[in-house]
Amino acid sequence: MFETLDSTEGMTTEYKNDSIPRFDLDDSVEEGKGEESDDEDEVLGDYENIEGITVENGYLEEKGDALASLCELADNMATHFVPYYEDTFGYGLKLVDYTAPLVRRGSILCMTHVCVALHKVIHQNNFQDESAMLPKFLAVCVPLVFDVARSDKDREIVCCALECVNEMLKEMKGGLIADEVYFDSLVELVKDVLQHKTACQKDSEDDTFCDDVEDDSELTTVLVDFAGSILPSLATAMGGQKFTPYFKNFLPLIIPKKVESEVREV
């Protein structure tokens, strides 16, 4: 599976104005090991001629399947998967900015599943050696997933990010929001989604935030539902008394969305 994620098979480089590369990239790398190129400007010129890179769907599906399989292994193999947590997390991180949504979604799932699975292993088996690994993963994963939810323009990816945050919160509870930075960021993220202030909720015509997004209305409703579903998990993680002041702030944002959802259903 790791080899599948590393593979560049099926990738085709497209050049501007029918430009033809003046060198073979693989050959030049092999020949240039241990040597400094005297033609650096020429090489950079070749890269500037690249217009884009396309990947065949079959290879994208293989990468997506590989990431999904790693998630399943992390979920079900428990202690037996411990030696592979770090590499699996690393591959998820490596592919989080991949151009294909299928792979990008898989990378988010991969990282968050590893965090949840590692948390279970540590607490169910009292693994002290692995306990230091989890904070390192969370320090990378949590801000990254929050940023994806805010900045990604693909609503399905954002729904996936919000769902993953909710699953982490359900499993890890207060352990996920013990850091005040994570907690504050999560509260602000949910508020932004409920107010249609994330990148995928912008008006496509003037690129400004708007309260009435008509395109992809079903996905918009699902997106708000995913954000709203985080609140009960957050209340459970914090405890009702501590969550009450925050709930009062969320209430004006929730009620209009609930009414709107019921009207659409009718």
N, C-alpha and C positions, 0 to 999 in steps of 0.2 A: 504493500500500500504506500509506503514511503517512496518507493521507486516511481510509482504512478504519479505521486504529487510532485516529484522532482522532474519528471519527464517533460521534454519540450517537443515531443512528437506531435505532428498535426499542426504545428505553427508555421505560418507562411508570412514572410516579410514583404510588404508592399512599398515600392519606392516612388518618389515624386517624379513626375514627368518622364516615366519609363526609364528612370536612371538604373544603371546596372552597377552593383557593388564592384569595386576594384580589387576586392580581396575576399577570401572565404574566412568567415569569422572564426570557425573552429580551427582551421589550419593556422591562422595567424596567432591564435592563443597558444597552440602547441609549440609553434616555432619560436614564439617570443618569450617563452619561459626562461627567466634568468637573464634576459636581455632587455635593454631599453630601446624602444623604437625611435628611429631618427625621423620617421614620417608621421609624427603625432597629429600635425595639422591635417594631413591627408586622411588619416583614419577618422578624425572628428568630422571631416567633410562628408565621409561616407555615412556616418550616423545621421547627419543633418538631412541626407537625402531620403531617409526612411519616413514614409508617410503614416504607416500603421502596421500592426501585426494582427493577423487573423488566426483563429484557432478553430479547427473543425469541431462540430457539435459532439461527435462521438468521444473525443478526447476530453472535452469539458465534462461530459457526463461521467466519464471514468474518474475524473478528479472529484466530482461531487459525490460519487458512490464511495470512493476511498475515504473521504472525510466522514460520510455518514457511517461507514463501517467502523471507523476509529471511535466514533461516539458510542456505538453499540458495545464495542469492546470495553471502553472505559466504564460504561454503565454496568456491565454484567460480569466482568472478570475480577472486579474488586482487587484484592492484594496481588493477584497474578499479573495485573497490568501496571503495577507500580514502576517497574524499570522503564516503561515506555511513556510515562506521563510527560516528562520533560520534552522528549522529541515530538510527541503528538501536539503538545501546546505550541511548540516552536513552529510546526508546520501550519497550524491554524493562524498564528500571528503573521507568518510569512505571506499568506494568501489573502489576508483581510482586505487588501486594496486591489485584488484581482478585478479585471474589467468585467468578467462574466458574473451576473448576479447569482447564478447557481453555486459557483465556487465561493463567492463572497459570503453567501448565506451559510454554506457549509463550514467556513472558517470560524464564523461567530459561534455556531453550534458547537464546534470542536473545542474551542477555548473554554466556553462556559461549562460544557459537560465535563471537561477535565477538572475544572475547579470544584464542581459539585461532587464528582466521584472521589477526588482526593480528600475532600472534607469528610465524606462518609468513611473512607478508609482510616483516616486519622482518628476519628472519634469512636468508631466501632471496634478498632483493633489496637488502640492506644499506641500508634506508631509515632514515636518521638522524632526519629530521624527525618521523617517526611514532613513534620509539622512546620519546619522552616521554609519549605518549598511553597506552601499555600499563600502566605502573604506576598511572596514575590510574584506569583501568578496573578493574584488579585490586583496588585499595584499596576500591572500592565493591562489586564483584562477589563477591569471595571471602568476606568476612564475611557478606554478605547470603545467599549460597547456603548457607553453613554454618548460619546462623540458620534458614533455611527448613527444612533437614533436621532441625533440633532441635525446632522449634516448630510446624510445620504438622501438622494432624491428618489430612490426606489422605495415605494411604500411597503412592498412586501419584505424588503430587507429591514426596514424600520420596525414593522410588526414582529419580525423574527427577533430583533434585538430586544424589544420590550418584553416579549414572551420569555426570552432567556433570562433577563433581569428578574422577572417575576419568579421563575423556577429557582434561581439562585437564592432569592430572598426567602422563598418557602422552605428550602432545605437548610440554609445557613442561618436564617433568622438574624438575630442581633449581631452575629459574627460578621455579617456583610456590611452592616452600617455602623459598626463600632467606631470606625474612622469618621469623624464629623464631616470631612471633605466629601466622602462618598455619600453620606446621608443628605447633606445640603444639595449636592449635585443631582441626586435622585429626585428630591422634592421639586427642584426647579425644572427638571426634565419633564416630570408628569404635568406640571403646570403649563409648560410650553406646549405640550401635545394637546392638552385640553383647550388651549387658547389658539390652536392652529398656528403656532409660531416656529415650527421646525421647517427645515429646508424642503421636505417633500410635501409640505402643506402650503407652500407659497403659490401665489397666483403666477401661472406660467407666462402671462403676457407682460406684466410690468415688474415681475420679480420682487414684489412687496408682500408683506404679510397681510393676509385678509381673513376675516372671520367667516366668510361664506364661500367655501370651495365646492364647486358643483361637479368637477370632473372626478371620475372614479369614486362616486359617492359611497358605494358599498365598501371599498377599501378604506375610505376616510372614516366611516362609521366603525369599522373593525379596528382601525388604528386607535381611535378614541376609547373603544372598549378595552383594548389591551392596556392602555395607560390607566384606565379606571380600575382594572382588575388588580393593579399593583397595590392600590390603597388598602384593601383588606389584609394582604400579606404584610404590608408595612405596619399596619395596626397590630397584627399578631406579633411581629418581631419586636416592636417597641413596647407593647403593653397599652391597653386602652386608655389609661389615665394620661400617659405621656403623649399619646397620639391625638387626644381631644383638641388641643389648641390648633394643631395642623389641620385636623378635619374641618374645623370651623372656617379655615381659609379656603379649603377645597370645595366646600359646599356650594358656594355661588357658581363655581365652574362646573360642578357635576349636574346640578338640577336642569339647566337649559339643555345639556347634552342628552339627558335622560328623556326629557319631553320630546326633543327632536327625534330621537330614536324610536319612541313609541308612535309618533305621528307617521314616520316612514313605514313602520310595520302595518299600520292601518291602511 
